[in-house]
């Protein structure tokens, strides 16, 4: 039995996977996000650990042998976060998350210091995005120098869990790729860039492949979780990358659309692609000798969550549910009677690098009701992801079919909308609803030798549901897309006024 752990933006999901690749048990626990200023997003690492500890304890207690059958644990989690630790491995401050936009000025400085965008792309294959860890490190050094001086290690979120589990400071190649400080083509830290930025290599963890062993569960935890002493913990992956792997997308072929808090358009590659203009994000793949290309929209399912929460004042005893919103959205015609939504609630990373961007409804009139608003949010998210797909295709990703995953894909409306907006067949596959936790479990299985490689581990991934585009609706969305894609440029002066 294998355990996969996914430390998400709002929830820690833990699953158990058997030797046939079937999910046999799962648990999850939530934690809160801390937003103290516009554009800031933080979390307390202690909350991550509480949620993980509780979820694993509940999961193993539900297994037939109460955890004694566990042979390995794989980790995945939200990428790009900065978790600053002192010499005793205690957090010095709240972790700064992937969707935090405060470091945009520092990213500009990093690009200039590297010798311009082309030189930065030569070193890392990626532009320094505001969400990346590199910009956060420079912001931390400039704005909290006393804490920075006490910092002994900087870890990504999932790797803080690894430290608590094993006492080991390590990350995997896919998560390291998302720091902006990693030479993706050579699968190692960019010593050249670190020297230019005066960032001490000792602050960063060792880097391993996703299937490599990184220590074992500490004895006191093994006893608490009732797993065998010496249970190994493996490298795992950054959630956006290992989610794609879990969908069976290791090499070139179908393109994955992940609809979680963020929206991810991604696919595999057999060689490290160039990234002209830095418009996509290039990462090391979870399989050795493989790479990963993606574009990330910062708000996808999170935009519908925002709408739900906005409709639920603290005093209500009967808040609006996701199911109610989706039901109301289903009653509305495609195009929402001219109502368009731009999902830039947290700024944007792709298709536009625009931390200053904000969300907007365009075309709102008294005739529109909550159903129109809900559907327009869903349509706006997917139209934005269609534009990301066009950018990814310019980087070499072809797309004849879409494999969908993420929490939002549990219902049929998102999936039918996806097929209609893209005018392509959209499918879900086994394990896709479990997100990166499934990929983390598979990585652990390859690491233990249960499967020879990811190809063998993924042999059991089968199509579960298929959604075919409705031609009349697809044609309507194609017309709407031509207008929707122009809205960002039209609203850029408004974003500039708000800075």
C-alpha positions in Angstrom: 0.0 0.0 0.0 1.3 3.5 -0.9 0.4 6.8 0.5 0.2 10.0 -1.6 0.1 13.4 0.1 -1.0 16.6 -1.7 -0.5 19.8 0.3 -2.9 22.1 -1.6 -3.7 25.7 -1.3 -6.6 25.1 1.1 -6.6 21.4 1.8 -4.2 18.6 2.5 -5.4 15.4 0.7 -4.0 12.0 1.7 -4.8 8.9 -0.3 -3.9 5.2 -0.1 -3.2 3.4 -3.4 -2.9 -0.4 -3.8 -0.7 -2.5 -6.0 -3.2 -2.3 -8.9 -3.1 1.5 -8.8 -6.6 1.8 -7.2 -7.4 4.4 -4.6 -8.7 2.5 -1.6 -9.0 5.2 1.0 -8.6 9.0 1.4 -8.8 11.7 4.0 -8.4 15.5 3.9 -8.1 18.4 6.3 -8.4 22.1 5.6 -6.5 25.2 6.7 -6.8 28.9 6.1 -5.1 31.4 3.9 -3.9 34.6 5.5 -4.4 37.8 3.4 -3.2 40.8 5.3 -2.7 43.2 2.3 -4.0 43.3 -1.3 -1.9 40.8 -3.4 -0.4 39.0 -0.3 -1.1 35.4 0.4 0.4 33.5 3.3 -0.1 30.4 5.5 1.1 29.1 8.8 3.3 26.0 8.2 2.1 24.7 11.6 -1.3 24.4 10.1 0.0 22.4 7.1 1.6 19.9 9.6 -1.5 19.7 11.8 -3.7 18.9 8.7 -1.2 16.4 7.4 -0.8 14.6 10.7 -4.5 14.4 11.3 -5.2 13.2 7.8 -2.6 10.5 7.8 -3.6 9.3 11.2 -7.3 9.0 10.0 -6.2 7.3 6.8 -4.0 4.6 8.3 -6.7 3.8 10.9 -9.1 3.1 8.1 -6.8 0.6 6.3 -7.3 -3.2 6.6 -4.0 -3.6 8.5 -4.3 -0.1 10.2 -1.2 1.2 8.4 1.2 -1.8 8.7 0.8 -2.5 5.0 2.2 0.9 3.9 5.4 0.5 1.9 6.2 4.1 0.8 5.0 7.7 1.0 5.1 10.2 -1.9 4.7 14.0 -1.5 3.4 16.7 -3.7 2.2 20.2 -2.9 1.6 23.8 -4.0 4.7 25.1 -5.7 6.8 28.3 -5.4 6.2 29.0 -1.7 8.8 30.4 0.6 9.1 28.7 4.0 11.9 30.3 5.9 13.5 28.2 8.7 16.0 29.1 11.4 19.0 26.9 12.4 16.7 24.7 14.5 14.3 24.2 11.5 11.6 26.4 13.1 9.6 28.7 10.8 10.6 32.3 11.1 7.4 33.7 9.6 4.3 32.6 7.8 5.0 31.0 4.4 4.6 33.2 1.4 2.5 31.4 -1.2 2.5 30.8 -5.0 -0.3 33.3 -5.6 1.4 36.1 -3.6 2.2 39.1 -5.9 4.3 41.3 -3.6 7.7 40.5 -5.3 6.9 41.9 -8.7 9.5 44.7 -8.4 12.1 42.2 -7.2 11.5 40.1 -10.2 12.2 43.1 -12.5 15.5 43.6 -10.6 16.4 39.9 -10.9 15.8 40.0 -14.7 18.0 43.1 -15.0 20.7 41.6 -12.8 20.7 38.5 -14.9 21.4 40.6 -18.0 17.9 40.8 -19.4 15.2 38.3 -20.1 17.1 36.4 -22.8 20.0 35.8 -20.5 17.7 34.7 -17.7 16.0 32.3 -20.0 19.4 30.9 -21.0 20.2 30.2 -17.4 16.8 28.8 -16.2 14.4 28.5 -19.3 11.9 30.6 -17.3 11.2 34.3 -16.6 11.2 35.2 -13.0 7.5 35.4 -12.3 6.1 37.2 -9.2 4.8 33.9 -7.8 8.2 32.2 -8.0 10.4 31.6 -4.9 13.4 33.6 -6.2 11.6 36.9 -6.2 10.2 36.2 -2.7 13.8 35.5 -1.4 14.9 38.9 -2.6 11.8 40.6 -1.2 12.4 38.9 2.2 16.1 40.0 2.2 15.2 43.6 1.4 12.1 44.0 3.6 12.7 41.7 6.7 16.5 41.8 7.0 16.6 40.7 10.6 14.6 37.6 9.9 16.5 36.9 6.8 19.8 37.1 8.7 18.5 34.3 10.9 17.4 32.1 8.0 19.3 28.8 7.6 17.0 27.1 5.0 14.3 28.0 2.6 12.0 25.2 1.6 8.9 24.8 -0.7 5.7 23.8 1.2 5.7 20.1 0.6 9.4 19.9 1.5 8.6 21.3 4.9 6.4 18.2 5.4 9.3 16.1 4.3 11.5 17.7 6.9 8.9 17.1 9.7 8.5 13.5 8.6 12.2 12.6 8.0 14.5 15.3 9.2 15.8 15.7 5.6 16.2 18.9 3.7 15.4 18.0 0.1 13.2 18.8 -2.9 12.6 17.2 -6.2 13.5 18.5 -9.7 9.9 19.6 -10.6 9.4 21.7 -7.5 12.9 23.2 -7.8 12.0 24.2 -11.3 9.3 26.5 -10.0 11.7 28.6 -7.8 13.1 30.4 -10.9 16.6 29.6 -9.6 16.9 26.2 -11.2 18.7 25.3 -14.5 15.9 23.2 -15.9 17.8 21.9 -18.9 20.6 20.5 -16.7 18.3 19.6 -13.7 20.4 21.4 -11.1 20.5 24.8 -9.3 21.8 27.6 -11.5 25.0 28.5 -9.7 25.5 31.3 -12.2 22.2 33.0 -11.3 22.7 32.4 -7.6 26.0 34.2 -7.7 24.6 37.1 -9.6 21.8 37.5 -7.0 24.1 36.9 -4.0 21.9 34.0 -2.8 23.8 31.5 -0.7 23.4 28.0 -2.2 23.4 26.6 1.4 20.0 28.2 1.9 18.5 25.8 -0.7 17.8 22.1 -0.3 19.5 19.2 -2.1 17.6 18.2 -5.3 16.6 14.7 -6.3 14.5 13.0 -9.0 10.9 12.5 -8.1 11.3 8.7 -7.5 14.4 9.0 -5.3 14.3 8.0 -1.6 14.7 11.0 0.7 14.9 9.4 4.2 12.3 7.5 6.2 9.5 8.3 8.6 10.9 9.2 12.0 10.3 6.5 14.7 7.9 8.6 16.8 5.7 9.3 13.7 5.8 5.7 12.5 4.4 4.8 15.9 1.7 7.4 15.8 0.6 6.6 12.3 1.1 2.9 12.8 3.2 2.5 9.7 6.3 0.2 9.7 9.5 1.7 11.1 11.7 2.7 8.2 8.9 3.5 5.8 10.6 5.4 3.0 9.6 8.9 1.8 10.2 9.8 -1.8 10.9 12.9 -3.8 7.5 13.4 -5.3 6.7 16.6 -7.2 5.3 20.1 -7.5 1.5 19.8 -7.7 1.1 21.3 -11.2 3.7 18.9 -12.7 2.9 15.7 -10.9 -0.8 16.3 -11.5 -0.1 16.1 -15.2 2.0 13.0 -14.7 -0.9 11.4 -12.9 -3.1 11.9 -15.9 -0.7 9.8 -18.0 0.9 12.8 -19.7 4.6 12.1 -19.5 5.5 12.5 -23.1 4.1 14.6 -26.0 0.5 13.9 -26.8 -2.8 15.0 -25.2 -2.8 18.2 -23.2 -3.9 18.3 -19.6 -6.3 20.9 -18.2 -6.3 21.0 -14.4 -9.2 22.9 -12.8 -8.2 23.4 -9.2 -7.8 26.7 -7.3 -5.6 27.7 -10.2 -6.0 26.6 -13.8 -3.2 24.7 -15.5 -2.7 23.9 -19.2 0.2 21.4 -19.5 1.8 18.6 -21.3 5.0 16.4 -21.4 8.1 16.7 -23.6 10.9 14.3 -24.3 13.5 17.2 -24.4 13.8 20.5 -22.7 12.0 23.0 -24.9 13.1 26.5 -25.6 10.8 29.2 -24.2 10.9 32.2 -26.5 9.8 35.3 -24.5 9.2 33.2 -21.4 5.5 33.0 -22.0 5.1 29.5 -20.6 6.7 27.7 -17.6 9.2 24.9 -18.3 9.9 22.4 -15.6 11.7 19.1 -15.2 9.3 16.2 -15.5 8.7 13.6 -12.8 10.2 10.9 -15.0 14.0 11.1 -15.5 14.9 12.6 -18.9 11.4 14.1 -19.3 10.2 17.7 -19.2 7.0 19.6 -18.6 5.5 22.7 -20.3 2.6 24.6 -18.8 0.8 27.9 -18.5 -0.9 28.8 -15.2 -3.9 31.0 -14.6 -3.9 32.1 -11.0 -7.7 31.9 -10.6 -9.8 29.0 -12.0 -12.0 27.0 -9.6 -10.8 29.6 -7.0 -12.9 32.2 -8.9 -16.1 30.3 -8.3 -15.1 29.8 -4.7 -14.6 33.5 -4.4 -18.1 34.1 -5.8 -19.6 31.6 -3.4 -17.8 33.2 -0.4 -18.8 36.7 -1.5 -22.5 35.6 -1.4 -22.1 34.1 2.1 -21.9 36.9 4.7 -20.6 35.8 8.1 -24.0 36.0 9.6 -25.7 33.6 7.3 -26.8 30.2 8.5 -27.5 28.8 5.1 -24.6 29.8 2.7 -24.8 29.2 -1.0 -23.2 25.9 -2.0 -21.1 25.1 -5.1 -23.9 22.8 -6.2 -26.5 25.6 -6.1 -24.2 27.9 -8.1 -23.6 25.2 -10.7 -27.3 24.4 -10.9 -28.2 28.0 -11.5 -25.4 28.4 -14.1 -26.7 25.4 -16.0 -30.0 27.1 -16.5 -28.3 30.1 -18.3 -27.7 30.1 -22.1 -24.1 30.0 -23.4 -22.6 33.5 -23.4 -24.7 34.6 -20.4 -26.6 37.2 -22.5 -23.4 39.2 -23.2 -21.9 39.0 -19.7 -18.1 38.4 -19.8 -15.8 37.8 -16.8 -12.0 38.2 -16.6 -10.7 35.9 -13.8 -7.7 38.0 -12.7 -8.6 38.0 -9.0 -5.0 37.5 -8.0 -3.3 39.2 -10.9 -2.3 36.9 -13.7 0.7 34.7 -14.8 -0.5 33.4 -18.1 -1.5 34.2 -20.8 -0.3 37.6 -19.5 2.4 38.2 -17.0 0.3 40.8 -15.2 0.5 40.9 -11.4 -1.3 44.3 -11.5 -4.3 42.9 -13.3 -7.7 42.7 -11.5 -10.9 40.8 -12.2 -13.8 42.3 -14.0 -17.3 41.7 -15.3 -18.0 43.4 -18.6 -21.6 43.8 -19.9 -23.4 43.6 -16.5 -27.0 44.8 -16.6 -30.1 44.6 -14.4 -31.3 41.6 -16.4 -28.4 39.5 -15.1 -28.9 37.4 -12.0 -26.7 35.1 -9.9 -27.0 32.3 -12.4 -25.5 34.5 -15.2 -22.7 35.6 -12.8 -21.9 32.0 -11.9 -21.8 30.8 -15.5 -19.9 33.8 -16.7 -17.2 33.1 -14.1 -16.9 29.5 -15.3 -16.9 30.6 -19.0 -14.3 33.3 -18.3 -12.0 30.9 -16.6 -12.1 28.5 -19.5 -11.9 31.2 -22.2 -8.8 32.4 -20.4 -7.4 28.9 -20.4 -8.1 28.6 -24.1 -5.8 31.6 -24.6 -3.1 29.8 -22.5 -3.5 26.8 -24.8 -2.7 28.9 -27.8 0.5 30.2 -26.0 1.5 26.6 -25.1 1.0 25.5 -28.7 3.5 28.1 -29.8 5.9 26.4 -27.4 5.4 23.0 -29.2 2.4 21.5 -27.4 -0.2 20.1 -29.8 -3.7 19.4 -28.6 -6.0 17.0 -30.3 -7.6 15.8 -27.1 -7.9 17.2 -23.6 -7.5 15.3 -20.4 -9.2 17.1 -17.5 -8.5 16.8 -13.8 -8.8 18.8 -10.6 -11.5 19.3 -8.0 -13.9 21.2 -10.3 -14.1 18.3 -12.7 -16.2 16.2 -10.3 -19.2 17.8 -11.9 -20.3 17.6 -15.5 -20.9 21.2 -16.3 -17.3 22.3 -16.1 -16.3 19.4 -18.3 -18.9 20.0 -21.0 -18.0 23.7 -21.0 -14.4 22.8 -21.4 -15.2 20.6 -24.5 -17.4 23.3 -25.9 -15.0 26.3 -25.3 -12.0 24.4 -26.8 -14.1 22.5 -29.5 -12.2 19.4 -28.6 -13.1 16.1 -26.9 -12.4 16.3 -23.1 -12.0 13.1 -21.0 -11.3 12.3 -17.4 -9.1 9.3 -16.4 -8.8 7.1 -13.4 -7.1 8.9 -10.5 -7.5 12.3 -12.1 -10.0 13.5 -9.4 -7.4 12.7 -6.7 -5.0 15.3 -8.1 -1.4 15.3 -7.3 -1.8 12.9 -4.4 -2.3 10.1 -7.0 0.9 11.1 -8.8 2.8 11.3 -5.5 1.7 7.7 -4.7 2.8 6.5 -8.1 6.2 8.2 -7.7 6.5 6.3 -4.4 5.5 3.1 -6.1 8.2 3.5 -8.7 10.7 4.4 -6.0 9.9 1.2 -4.0 10.2 -0.9 -7.1 6.5 -1.8 -7.2 6.5 -0.5 -10.8 9.5 -0.4 -13.0 8.9 3.2 -14.2 6.1 5.7 -14.7 5.0 4.0 -17.9 4.3 0.8 -16.1 2.7 2.6 -13.2 0.4 4.5 -15.5 -0.6 1.5 -17.5 -3.8 1.2 -15.4 -4.9 4.8 -16.2 -8.1 4.5 -18.2 -10.6 6.9 -19.6 -13.6 7.3 -17.3 -15.8 10.0 -18.8 -15.9 11.5 -22.3 -17.4 14.9 -23.2 -17.9 15.8 -26.9 -18.3 19.4 -28.0 -21.7 20.5 -29.1 -21.1 22.1 -32.4 -23.6 25.0 -32.2 -22.3 25.9 -28.7 -18.7 25.6 -29.7 -19.3 28.0 -32.6 -20.9 30.5 -30.2 -17.9 30.2 -27.8 -15.5 30.7 -30.7 -17.3 34.0 -31.5 -17.2 35.0 -27.8 -13.5 34.1 -27.6 -12.6 36.6 -30.2 -14.0 39.4 -28.0 -12.9 37.9 -24.7 -9.2 37.8 -25.7 -9.2 41.5 -26.5 -10.5 42.6 -23.0 -7.1 42.4 -21.3 -5.6 45.0 -23.7 -8.6 47.2 -23.5 -8.4 47.2 -19.6 -4.7 47.7 -19.3 -5.1 51.5 -18.7 -7.4 50.7 -15.9 -4.9 48.4 -14.3 -2.2 51.1 -14.6 -4.4 53.6 -12.8 -5.0 51.2 -9.9 -1.2 50.6 -9.3 
